[in-house]
């Protein structure tokens, strides 16, 4: 069971690193570069998603004492869903205003 938590922790740290790079530089992995239209939003979503993957590793190392299991589950699920929504929104094309209607 330890290798499952360890793998999730490593993947969570990798996703957090990708999110930091996307936030700082605006760069995205070449695989998703064609689909992502808002790299900063993509970076924020990656940070939230990575935090949700890192949460079970932190609780396995007993770095979250006194937090009930139900609360960890609900917070982890909420972070996972919020990260997925941010990643989805980052791939939607931005709304362009018509210049004539702005005048």
DSSP file (Angstrom, degrees, kcal/mol; ACC not computed):
  #  RESIDUE AA STRUCTURE BP1 BP2  ACC     N-H-->O    O-->H-N    N-H-->O    O-->H-N    TCO  KAPPA ALPHA  PHI   PSI    X-CA   Y-CA   Z-CA
    1    1 A X     >        0   0    0      0, 0.0     4,-1.4     0, 0.0     3,-0.4   0.000 360.0 360.0 360.0 -26.4    0.0    0.0    0.0
    2    2 A X  H  >  +     0   0    0      1,-0.2     4,-2.5     2,-0.2     5,-0.2   0.831 360.0  57.8 -66.1 -32.5    2.9    2.3    0.6
    3    3 A X  H  > S+     0   0    0      2,-0.2     4,-2.3     1,-0.2    -1,-0.2   0.813 102.7  55.3 -69.9 -27.4    4.0    2.3   -3.1
    4    4 A X  H  > S+     0   0    0     -3,-0.4     4,-2.1     2,-0.2    -1,-0.2   0.930 111.6  42.6 -67.6 -45.2    0.5    3.6   -4.0
    5    5 A X  H  X S+     0   0    0     -4,-1.4     4,-2.1     2,-0.2    -2,-0.2   0.894 115.0  51.2 -67.6 -39.7    0.8    6.6   -1.7
    6    6 A X  H  X S+     0   0    0     -4,-2.5     4,-2.2     2,-0.2    -2,-0.2   0.895 110.0  48.8 -64.8 -40.3    4.5    7.1   -2.8
    7    7 A X  H  X S+     0   0    0     -4,-2.3     4,-2.6     2,-0.2     5,-0.2   0.913 111.3  49.8 -66.2 -42.5    3.5    7.1   -6.5
    8    8 A X  H  X S+     0   0    0     -4,-2.1     4,-2.4     1,-0.2    -2,-0.2   0.871 110.5  50.9 -62.8 -36.9    0.7    9.6   -5.9
    9    9 A X  H  X S+     0   0    0     -4,-2.1     4,-2.3     2,-0.2    -2,-0.2   0.914 111.1  47.2 -66.9 -43.3    3.1   11.9   -4.0
   10   10 A X  H  X S+     0   0    0     -4,-2.2     4,-2.1     2,-0.2    -2,-0.2   0.925 114.2  46.8 -64.9 -44.1    5.7   11.8   -6.7
   11   11 A X  H  X S+     0   0    0     -4,-2.6     4,-2.5     1,-0.2    -2,-0.2   0.897 111.3  52.8 -64.5 -39.6    3.0   12.5   -9.4
   12   12 A X  H  X S+     0   0    0     -4,-2.4     4,-2.2    41,-0.2    -2,-0.2   0.910 109.5  48.1 -62.1 -42.4    1.6   15.3   -7.3
   13   13 A X  H  X S+     0   0    0     -4,-2.3     4,-2.2     2,-0.2    -1,-0.2   0.881 111.6  50.8 -65.4 -37.6    5.0   16.9   -6.9
   14   14 A X  H  X S+     0   0    0     -4,-2.1     4,-2.2     2,-0.2    -2,-0.2   0.913 110.9  47.7 -65.4 -42.8    5.5   16.6  -10.7
   15   15 A X  H  X S+     0   0    0     -4,-2.5     4,-2.1     2,-0.2    -2,-0.2   0.880 110.9  51.9 -66.9 -37.6    2.1   18.2  -11.4
   16   16 A X  H  X S+     0   0    0     -4,-2.2     4,-2.3     2,-0.2    -1,-0.2   0.909 108.9  50.7 -63.8 -41.7    2.8   21.0   -9.0
   17   17 A X  H  X S+     0   0    0     -4,-2.2     4,-2.2     1,-0.2    -2,-0.2   0.906 110.0  49.7 -62.6 -41.5    6.2   21.7  -10.7
   18   18 A X  H  X S+     0   0    0     -4,-2.2     4,-2.1     1,-0.2    -1,-0.2   0.878 110.5  51.3 -64.2 -36.7    4.4   21.8  -14.1
   19   19 A X  H  X S+     0   0    0     -4,-2.1     4,-2.2     2,-0.2    -2,-0.2   0.890 108.6  50.2 -66.6 -39.7    1.9   24.3  -12.6
   20   20 A X  H  X S+     0   0    0     -4,-2.3     4,-2.7     2,-0.2     5,-0.3   0.914 111.0  49.3 -65.0 -41.9    4.6   26.5  -11.2
   21   21 A X  H  X>S+     0   0    0     -4,-2.2     4,-2.6     1,-0.2     6,-0.8   0.908 111.6  49.0 -63.1 -41.5    6.4   26.5  -14.6
   22   22 A X  H  X5S+     0   0    0     -4,-2.1     4,-0.9     4,-0.2    -1,-0.2   0.875 114.2  45.7 -66.6 -36.8    3.1   27.4  -16.4
   23   23 A X  H  <5S+     0   0    0     -4,-2.2    -2,-0.2     2,-0.1    -1,-0.2   0.913 119.1  40.0 -71.4 -42.1    2.4   30.2  -13.9
   24   24 A X  H  <5S+     0   0    0     -4,-2.7    -2,-0.2    -5,-0.2    -3,-0.2   0.905 134.8  14.2 -75.9 -42.0    5.9   31.7  -14.0
   25   25 A X  H  <5S-     0   0    0     -4,-2.6    -3,-0.2    -5,-0.3    -2,-0.1   0.633  90.3-123.3-111.9 -17.7    6.7   31.4  -17.7
   26   26 A X     << +     0   0    0     -4,-0.9     2,-0.3    -5,-0.7    -4,-0.2   0.590  64.5 139.3  81.0  10.1    3.4   30.7  -19.5
   27   27 A X        -     0   0    0     -6,-0.8     2,-0.3    12,-0.1    -1,-0.3  -0.678  31.4-170.5 -92.3 144.5    4.9   27.5  -20.9
   28   28 A X        -     0   0    0     -2,-0.3     5,-0.1    -3,-0.1    -9,-0.0  -0.896  37.6 -82.7-127.8 156.1    2.9   24.3  -21.2
   29   29 A X    >>  -     0   0    0     -2,-0.3     3,-0.9     1,-0.1     4,-0.9  -0.264  42.0-117.3 -56.5 145.8    4.0   20.8  -22.1
   30   30 A X  T 34 S+     0   0    0      1,-0.2     4,-0.5     2,-0.2     3,-0.2   0.789 111.3  63.7 -58.7 -27.5    4.2   20.3  -25.9
   31   31 A X  T 34 S+     0   0    0      1,-0.2    -1,-0.2     2,-0.1     3,-0.2   0.894 116.3  27.0 -64.3 -39.6    1.5   17.6  -25.7
   32   32 A X  T <> S+     0   0    0     -3,-0.9     4,-2.0     1,-0.2     3,-0.5   0.346  93.3  98.5-105.9   6.5   -1.2   20.1  -24.5
   33   33 A X  T  < S+     0   0    0     -4,-0.9    -1,-0.2    -3,-0.2    -2,-0.1   0.859  82.2  53.2 -62.7 -35.3    0.3   23.3  -26.0
   34   34 A X  T  4 S+     0   0    0     -4,-0.5    -1,-0.2    -3,-0.2    -2,-0.1   0.807 114.9  40.5 -69.7 -28.7   -2.1   23.1  -28.9
   35   35 A X  T  4 S+     0   0    0     -3,-0.5     2,-0.5    -4,-0.1    -2,-0.2   0.782  94.8  86.4 -92.3 -29.5   -5.2   22.8  -26.7
   36   36 A X     <  +     0   0    0     -4,-2.0    55,-0.2     1,-0.2     3,-0.2  -0.614  40.5 169.3 -82.5 123.7   -4.4   25.3  -23.9
   37   37 A X  S    S+     0   0    0     53,-2.1     2,-0.4    -2,-0.5    54,-0.2   0.606  75.2  44.3-104.1 -17.8   -5.4   28.9  -24.6
   38   38 A X     >  +     0   0    0     52,-1.6     4,-2.0     1,-0.1    -1,-0.2  -0.807  62.9 178.5-128.5  89.8   -4.8   30.3  -21.1
   39   39 A X  H  > S+     0   0    0     -2,-0.4     4,-2.2     1,-0.2   -13,-0.1   0.813  79.8  55.7 -66.5 -30.0   -1.5   29.0  -19.7
   40   40 A X  H  > S+     0   0    0      2,-0.2     4,-2.0     1,-0.2    -1,-0.2   0.914 109.8  45.7 -69.0 -40.7   -1.8   30.9  -16.4
   41   41 A X  H  > S+     0   0    0      2,-0.2     4,-2.3     1,-0.2    -2,-0.2   0.870 110.9  54.5 -66.8 -36.4   -5.2   29.3  -15.6
   42   42 A X  H  X S+     0   0    0     -4,-2.0     4,-2.3     2,-0.2    -2,-0.2   0.901 107.3  50.8 -61.4 -41.8   -3.7   26.0  -16.6
   43   43 A X  H  X S+     0   0    0     -4,-2.2     4,-2.1     2,-0.2    -2,-0.2   0.894 109.2  49.7 -64.0 -40.7   -0.9   26.5  -14.1
   44   44 A X  H  X S+     0   0    0     -4,-2.0     4,-2.2     2,-0.2    -1,-0.2   0.906 111.4  49.4 -64.7 -41.2   -3.4   27.3  -11.3
   45   45 A X  H  X S+     0   0    0     -4,-2.3     4,-2.6     1,-0.2    -2,-0.2   0.887 109.6  51.7 -64.2 -38.4   -5.4   24.2  -12.1
   46   46 A X  H  X S+     0   0    0     -4,-2.3     4,-2.6     2,-0.2    -1,-0.2   0.879 108.6  51.5 -66.2 -37.2   -2.2   22.1  -12.1
   47   47 A X  H  X S+     0   0    0     -4,-2.1     4,-2.0     2,-0.2    -2,-0.2   0.929 112.8  44.5 -63.8 -44.6   -1.3   23.5   -8.7
   48   48 A X  H  X S+     0   0    0     -4,-2.2     4,-1.7     2,-0.2    -2,-0.2   0.915 115.0  48.5 -66.8 -42.5   -4.7   22.6   -7.2
   49   49 A X  H  X S+     0   0    0     -4,-2.6     4,-1.5     1,-0.2    -2,-0.2   0.904 111.3  50.2 -64.1 -41.9   -4.7   19.2   -8.9
   50   50 A X  H  X S+     0   0    0     -4,-2.6     4,-1.7     1,-0.2    -1,-0.2   0.865 107.3  54.3 -64.5 -36.2   -1.2   18.5   -7.6
   51   51 A X  H  X S+     0   0    0     -4,-2.0     4,-1.4     1,-0.2    -1,-0.2   0.878 106.2  52.2 -64.9 -36.8   -2.2   19.5   -4.1
   52   52 A X  H  X S+     0   0    0     -4,-1.7     4,-0.5     1,-0.2    -1,-0.2   0.848 111.4  46.8 -68.7 -31.7   -5.1   17.0   -4.2
   53   53 A X  H  < S+     0   0    0     -4,-1.5     4,-0.4     1,-0.2   -41,-0.2   0.774 112.1  51.0 -77.4 -25.7   -2.7   14.2   -5.2
   54   54 A X  H  X S+     0   0    0     -4,-1.7     4,-1.9   -42,-0.2     3,-0.3   0.715  90.9  79.8 -82.2 -21.8   -0.2   15.2   -2.5
   55   55 A X  H  X S+     0   0    0     -4,-1.4     4,-2.0     1,-0.2     5,-0.2   0.880  90.0  49.8 -58.7 -45.2   -2.7   15.2    0.3
   56   56 A X  H  X S+     0   0    0     -4,-0.5     4,-2.0     1,-0.2    -1,-0.2   0.867 110.0  52.8 -64.1 -32.6   -2.8   11.4    0.9
   57   57 A X  H  > S+     0   0    0     -4,-0.4     4,-1.5    -3,-0.3    -1,-0.2   0.894 108.4  49.9 -67.2 -38.8    1.0   11.3    1.0
   58   58 A X  H  <>S+     0   0    0     -4,-1.9     5,-2.6     1,-0.2     6,-0.4   0.888 112.3  47.1 -66.1 -38.6    1.0   14.1    3.7
   59   59 A X  H ><5S+     0   0    0     -4,-2.0     3,-1.0     1,-0.2    -1,-0.2   0.833 108.5  55.2 -73.6 -30.1   -1.6   12.2    5.8
   60   60 A X  H 3<5S+     0   0    0     -4,-2.0    -1,-0.2     1,-0.2    -2,-0.2   0.825 107.1  50.4 -69.6 -30.4    0.4    8.9    5.4
   61   61 A X  T 3<5S-     0   0    0     -4,-1.5    -1,-0.2    -5,-0.1    -2,-0.2   0.370 116.8-118.3 -85.7   5.5    3.5   10.6    6.8
   62   62 A X  T < 5S+     0   0    0     -3,-1.0     3,-0.3     2,-0.1    -3,-0.2   0.837  74.2 133.7  60.4  36.9    1.4   11.9    9.7
   63   63 A X      < +     0   0    0     -5,-2.6     2,-0.3     1,-0.2    -4,-0.2   0.463  66.0  58.0 -90.8  -3.3    2.0   15.5    8.8
   64   64 A X  S >  S-     0   0    0     -6,-0.4     3,-1.1    -5,-0.2    -1,-0.2  -0.603  78.5-177.8-121.1  69.2   -1.7   16.3    9.2
   65   65 A X  T 3   +     0   0    0     -3,-0.3     3,-0.1    -2,-0.3    -6,-0.0  -0.412  63.9  15.3 -73.2 144.2   -2.4   15.3   12.8
   66   66 A X  T 3  S+     0   0    0      1,-0.2     2,-0.6    -2,-0.1    -1,-0.2   0.464  87.0 127.8  79.8   2.3   -5.9   15.5   14.2
   67   67 A X    <   -     0   0    0     -3,-1.1    -1,-0.2    -8,-0.0    -3,-0.1  -0.820  60.9-123.3 -92.3 122.5   -7.6   15.9   10.8
   68   68 A X     >  -     0   0    0     -2,-0.6     4,-2.0     1,-0.1     5,-0.2  -0.229  15.5-119.6 -64.0 154.1  -10.4   13.3   10.5
   69   69 A X  H  > S+     0   0    0      1,-0.2     4,-2.3     2,-0.2     5,-0.1   0.853 112.7  55.7 -62.9 -35.9  -10.4   11.0    7.6
   70   70 A X  H  > S+     0   0    0      2,-0.2     4,-2.5     1,-0.2    -1,-0.2   0.895 107.1  49.3 -64.6 -39.8  -13.7   12.2    6.2
   71   71 A X  H  > S+     0   0    0      2,-0.2     4,-2.7     1,-0.2     5,-0.3   0.906 110.6  50.0 -66.7 -41.5  -12.4   15.8    6.1
   72   72 A X  H  X S+     0   0    0     -4,-2.0     4,-2.5     2,-0.2    -2,-0.2   0.907 112.2  48.8 -62.2 -40.6   -9.3   14.7    4.3
   73   73 A X  H  X S+     0   0    0     -4,-2.3     4,-2.4     2,-0.2    -2,-0.2   0.929 113.7  44.9 -64.8 -45.9  -11.4   12.8    1.8
   74   74 A X  H  X S+     0   0    0     -4,-2.5     4,-2.4     2,-0.2    -2,-0.2   0.903 115.6  46.6 -67.0 -41.3  -13.8   15.7    1.2
   75   75 A X  H  X S+     0   0    0     -4,-2.7     4,-2.6     2,-0.2     5,-0.2   0.920 113.8  48.9 -66.8 -43.1  -11.0   18.3    0.9
   76   76 A X  H  X S+     0   0    0     -4,-2.5     4,-2.1    -5,-0.3    -2,-0.2   0.901 113.3  46.4 -62.7 -41.4   -9.0   16.0   -1.5
   77   77 A X  H  X S+     0   0    0     -4,-2.4     4,-2.5     2,-0.2    -1,-0.2   0.899 112.5  50.5 -68.1 -40.5  -12.1   15.4   -3.7
   78   78 A X  H  X S+     0   0    0     -4,-2.4     4,-2.5     2,-0.2    -2,-0.2   0.912 111.7  47.5 -63.0 -42.9  -13.0   19.1   -3.7
   79   79 A X  H  X S+     0   0    0     -4,-2.6     4,-2.5     2,-0.2    -2,-0.2   0.895 111.2  51.9 -64.4 -39.5   -9.4   20.0   -4.7
   80   80 A X  H  X S+     0   0    0     -4,-2.1     4,-2.1    -5,-0.2    -2,-0.2   0.935 112.8  44.0 -62.9 -46.4   -9.4   17.4   -7.4
   81   81 A X  H  X S+     0   0    0     -4,-2.5     4,-2.3     2,-0.2    -2,-0.2   0.900 113.7  50.5 -65.9 -41.0  -12.7   18.6   -8.9
   82   82 A X  H  X S+     0   0    0     -4,-2.5     4,-2.3     1,-0.2    -2,-0.2   0.904 111.0  49.2 -64.5 -40.7  -11.6   22.3   -8.7
   83   83 A X  H  X S+     0   0    0     -4,-2.5     4,-2.3     2,-0.2    -1,-0.2   0.899 110.9  49.6 -64.6 -40.4   -8.3   21.5  -10.4
   84   84 A X  H  X S+     0   0    0     -4,-2.1     4,-2.2     2,-0.2    -2,-0.2   0.888 110.5  50.3 -66.1 -38.4  -10.1   19.6  -13.2
   85   85 A X  H  X S+     0   0    0     -4,-2.3     4,-2.7     2,-0.2    -2,-0.2   0.918 110.8  49.4 -65.5 -42.4  -12.5   22.4  -13.8
   86   86 A X  H  X S+     0   0    0     -4,-2.3     4,-2.0     1,-0.2    -2,-0.2   0.904 111.2  49.3 -63.1 -41.0   -9.6   24.9  -14.0
   87   87 A X  H  X S+     0   0    0     -4,-2.3     4,-0.6     2,-0.2    -1,-0.2   0.891 112.2  48.9 -64.5 -38.2   -7.8   22.7  -16.5
   88   88 A X  H >< S+     0   0    0     -4,-2.2     3,-1.1     1,-0.2     4,-0.4   0.928 111.3  48.3 -65.9 -45.0  -11.0   22.4  -18.5
   89   89 A X  H >< S+     0   0    0     -4,-2.7     3,-1.1     1,-0.3    -1,-0.2   0.836 104.1  61.4 -65.7 -32.0  -11.6   26.2  -18.5
   90   90 A X  H 3< S+     0   0    0     -4,-2.0   -53,-2.1     1,-0.3   -52,-1.6   0.701 102.6  52.5 -68.2 -17.1   -8.0   26.8  -19.5
   91   91 A X  T << S+     0   0    0     -3,-1.1    -1,-0.3    -4,-0.6     2,-0.2   0.502  87.1  98.6 -96.6  -5.4   -8.6   24.9  -22.7
   92   92 A X  S <  S-     0   0    0     -3,-1.1     2,-0.2    -4,-0.4   -55,-0.2  -0.594  85.3-107.1 -79.1 144.2  -11.7   26.9  -23.8
   93   93 A X        -     0   0    0     -2,-0.2    -1,-0.1     1,-0.1    -2,-0.1  -0.500  40.1-108.9 -71.9 138.8  -11.1   29.6  -26.3
   94   94 A X        -     0   0    0     -2,-0.2     2,-0.4     1,-0.1    -1,-0.1  -0.286  33.4-103.0 -68.2 152.8  -11.3   33.1  -24.8
   95   95 A X        -     0   0    0     -3,-0.1     2,-0.5     1,-0.0    -1,-0.1  -0.610  33.4-152.9 -76.2 129.1  -14.2   35.3  -25.6
   96   96 A X        -     0   0    0     -2,-0.4     2,-0.2    -3,-0.1    -1,-0.0  -0.905  10.4-136.4-104.9 127.5  -13.2   38.0  -28.1
   97   97 A X        -     0   0    0     -2,-0.5     2,-0.5     1,-0.1     3,-0.0  -0.556  21.1-114.5 -79.9 144.9  -15.2   41.2  -28.0
   98   98 A X     >  -     0   0    0     -2,-0.2     4,-1.1     1,-0.2     3,-0.4  -0.684  19.7-143.7 -76.9 126.4  -16.3   42.7  -31.2
   99   99 A X  H  > S+     0   0    0     -2,-0.5     4,-0.7     1,-0.2    -1,-0.2   0.820  97.4  56.5 -64.6 -30.8  -14.5   46.0  -31.6
  100  100 A X  H  4 S+     0   0    0      1,-0.2     3,-0.5     2,-0.2    -1,-0.2   0.855 105.0  51.2 -70.8 -33.6  -17.5   47.7  -33.2
  101  101 A X  H  4 S+     0   0    0     -3,-0.4    -1,-0.2     1,-0.2    -2,-0.2   0.749 103.6  59.7 -75.4 -21.1  -19.8   46.9  -30.2
  102  102 A X  H  <        0   0    0     -4,-1.1    -1,-0.2     1,-0.2    -2,-0.2   0.708 360.0 360.0 -77.3 -20.1  -17.2   48.3  -27.8
  103  103 A X     <        0   0    0     -4,-0.7    -1,-0.2    -3,-0.5    -2,-0.2   0.484 360.0 360.0 -80.9 360.0  -17.4   51.8  -29.5
